[in-house]
Amino acid sequence: MRLTGAGVAGPRERLGNGLFIRVAGPDGPRNRARIHDTPGPRWFGPERPVRRVHGDASMFIGGLSALLLQSLHPLAMAAVAAHSGFRGDPWGRLQRTSTFLATTTYGTTEHAQQACDRVRAVHERVRGVTDLGEEYHASDPHLLGWVHAAEADSFLRAHQRYGARPLTEEECDGYVEDMARVAVALGVPDPPRSRAALTERLAAYRPELRATAQARDTARFLLLSPPIPLVARLPYGVLAANAVSLLPDWAARELRLPRLPVVDGLCVRPLGHAMTATVRWAMASARRTAAAPAT
């Protein structure tokens, strides 16, 4: 029996819309209309690399890998553990983050600046002391610089490995430059503006990084016991395995996450490519459905 185009479209659209609502939240359709349909200047034109990277399914792997990498700064991890509420509302945190990324990447200049201002206001209130007596403040430019560098590097490396259209070397530099625009608006005074500078910045943070008990506990939560339905456990497991595969070797060792190069090459990465292709296929249907006129 041969399936017709209509027979395939139903499940594809259901999967795409389900993924979109899960990532963007119940206000996702309204936010998407506001972000994309509001007239006005944007920080980034349609030709900019940041739009290609942030619009690709590889972000599912890059985002999870970024969280693992960011957790290796003890002060950043302490702030997240004490103030973010990610355990009690992980999907809400994901939805807020995805809305922020969409707004700053595709939204008007006014909306992008407002989104950054709201984040800065939240950061200003987040402060405390670690178990070792170290003070932290989320608006500390040095701490913000680490979070930004880890995020930009993870997103870019995920796109270069799993993206539908990897960037050229020049475009990679352009992506880092685009991300610097957002970083400055968030309070990072001198973010890296090329891929080489980003690599140097990450290396400069290396002496400060280590896996605390909180970081390893967070990794176990993200990788082994996320609050997702049973039917989604296998696809999520593929994304999680590839997020670990994407980490620098030293970071995986710090978090005590096992990696076998042969298994990575023969199993983990091919499954990661297949999974991102499936997500890309489904989300493209969701975007077309949203763009279609109401009947």
N, C-alpha and C positions, 0 to 999 in steps of 0.2 A: 504494500500500500504506500502510495507516494503522498507526502504531506504537501498541501498547497501553501502559498505564501501567507494566506490568512490564518492557516492552521498553526504556523510557527509564530506569527506575530503576537498572539495572545499571551503565551507563556513568556515570551521575550519582554513584552511590555510590563507584565506583572512583576517580573524579576527586576527590571530596570526601575520601575516606580517604587518597588519595595526597598531597593537599595537607596534610592534618593531620599525617601522619607526617613529611613533609618539614620542616614548620615546628616541630612539637612534639618530634620525635625518636622513637626506638624506645620510650622510656619514656613517650611521650605518653598512651596510654590509662590507664596506671597513675597518672600524675600528675593527669590529668583527674579520675579517680575520687576521688583523695585531696583535690584542691582543692574539688570541688563537693559531695562526699558526706560529708565529715567534719562532724559537728555542732559547733555552737559559734557565738559571736558573730563578726561580720565588721566590717571597717573601713567597708564600704559596703553599704547595703541595696539591694534590687533596684530601688528607685526612683531611685538616684543616677545622674547623667549619665555618670560614668566607666564604668559598666557598659555603657551603650549604645555609647559611643565605642569602647571596647576590644573589644567583641564584634562589630564591624562589619568588613566586608571592606575598607573604606577604609584600615584600618591597614596593608595591604600597601604602599600608596602613601605614607602618612604616615611609616611606619618608614624607608623608603628615603630620603625627603626629609629626615628628621631626621638621618640619618647624614651626608648631604652638608652640611647646615647646621652640625652640630656640628664638622665637620672644619675649619671656618674659624677656630677658636680655635687658634693655634699650639701652645699647651701641651697642650690636650686632644688634638690630632692627634698630637703627639709621643708622648704616653702610649699612645695606641691603637696607633700604628705599632710601638712598641718592646715592648709587653707583651701586647696582646690576642690575637695569633696569628690575626687574622681572615683573613689570606690563606691560611694553612695549613689552617684549619678554619672557613671562613665559616658552614657550616651548623650546626656545633656552637655557634658564638657566637649565631646566630639562635635556635637551640633553647633555649639558656640564657636569652636575653632574653625570649622568648615565655613560658617557664615562669615567670620572675620577674613579668612583667606579669599573667599569669593568677592567680598566687598572691596578689599584693597586691590585685588587683581583686576576685577572687571567693572567695579562701580565707579560712580562719578568722583571727582576730586573731593567734593564736599563730603560725600558719604564716607569715603576712605579716611579722610582726616578725622571725621567724627568717630569712626570705629577705633582708630588709634588713640584718640583722646579718652575714650571710655576704658580701654585697656590700661592706659597710663594711670587713670584714676583708681582702678582696682589695684594695680601694682603699688601705688603709694600707700595703701592701707595694709599691705601684706608685709609684716615684719615679725621677727621673733628670735628665738635662741635655740640652737641645736642641742642635742643631748650632751655634746662635748663643751657646751658653753660658748659656741661661736655665734655671733650675731649675724642675722641676714635681713636684707630689705630687698623686696622684689624690684624696686625701682633703681637699685644700684646699677650704674652703667656697665660696670665690669661683669656683673652677673647676667644682665640683659645681653651683653655681647656674646657670652657663652651660649645662651639659649638660641640666639639668632644664628650663630655660626654652625651649631650642631644641626639646626633645622634646615638651613640652606644647603649644607653639605649632604644631608640625608635625602632631601627631596631631589637634588640634582643627581646623586649617584643612583637613586632608584630609577629616575627617568632614563639615564644613560644605559642602564641594564635592562629595564623592562618596558620602556616607553615605546609607543608606536613609531615615533620618528625622533631618534636621538639627536641631540644638538651637535653642531660643529664646535670646534674649539673656540671660535670667535663667539658663537652663540652661548656657550657655557659662561664665558666672561660676561656676556650681556645679561645672563640670568642672575649672576652674582651682583652685578650692578643694579639690576631691577630690585632685587631683594634689599639692597642697601637703602633704597628709597624708603621702603617701609620701615627698616630698622631705625633710620634717623627719626622718623615720625614717632617711633616708640621710645626714643630716648637713648639710642646707642650713638655715641658721639662720633666714632670713626670706624664704621663697619668696613670690612674688606670689599673691594670693588672688582676683583678678578679672581679666577679660580686658584691661581698661584697664591694670591694674598689670603684667600680663604684657607688653603692648606697650611700656610704659615701661622695663621691665627689659631687654628685648631691645635697645632703643635705647641704653641705658646701656652695654651691652657693645660697641656698634658700633666705637668707636675702637680696641679691642683686636683686632679681627678682620681677618684677611687670609688669602689663599690661599697657603700655602707649596707648595713642590714636592711635599711629601708629600701635601698635601690634593688637589692636582690629579691626582697619581698614583692616589690612592685613588678619586677620582671616575671616572677611566678604568677602573679595575678593576671598580667596582660597576656602571657603566653599559655598558661595552663588552665586558668579558671575564669575566663571572661564571662560576663552575664549575657550569653547569647543562646538562642534556641538550639536544641539538639541537632536539628537538621542542618544548621549552619556551622557546626563544629568542624567538620572536615574541611570545607573551603577556608574557614578562618585559620585552621591549623596550617594550611598551605601558605597563606599570607604570612602567618607568624614565623614559620620556618624560614621564609625568604627574608623577612625583616632581620632575623638573626644572622643569616648568611651575608647580609649587606653590611653588617657592623664591621668596623676595623677589628683585626685579630686581637689586639690588646683589650678592646672593649668587651668582646665576647669572653675572653679569659677572666677579666675582672668580675663579670656578672655570673661566672661559672656556667656558661651556656655551651654545651658541647657542639663541636663542629668537626665534621670529617670531610676533607676536601673531595674525596672520591664520591661520597654520597651527595655532596653539594652539586658537583658537576653532572652526575648521572641522573639524579632524582629531583633534588630540591629546586634547582634553577629551572629545569624544563617544566616542572609543575607550576612554578611561579609565572613563567611566560604564558602558559595555558590559562591560568586563573585570571591574570590581568587581561588577557585577550577576551575571556568570557565576560568579565565585568565591563570592559570597554564596549563590547557588542550590546550588552543589556542597557548600559547607560545612554548609548547613542539613541536607542529607541525611546527612552524616557525623555530625552531632550527634544526629539521630534514630536512626541506627544504633547509636551508643554507648549511647543511653538505652533501647533495646529490651531486654527480658529475654532471656537466653540460652535457646536451644532445644536 
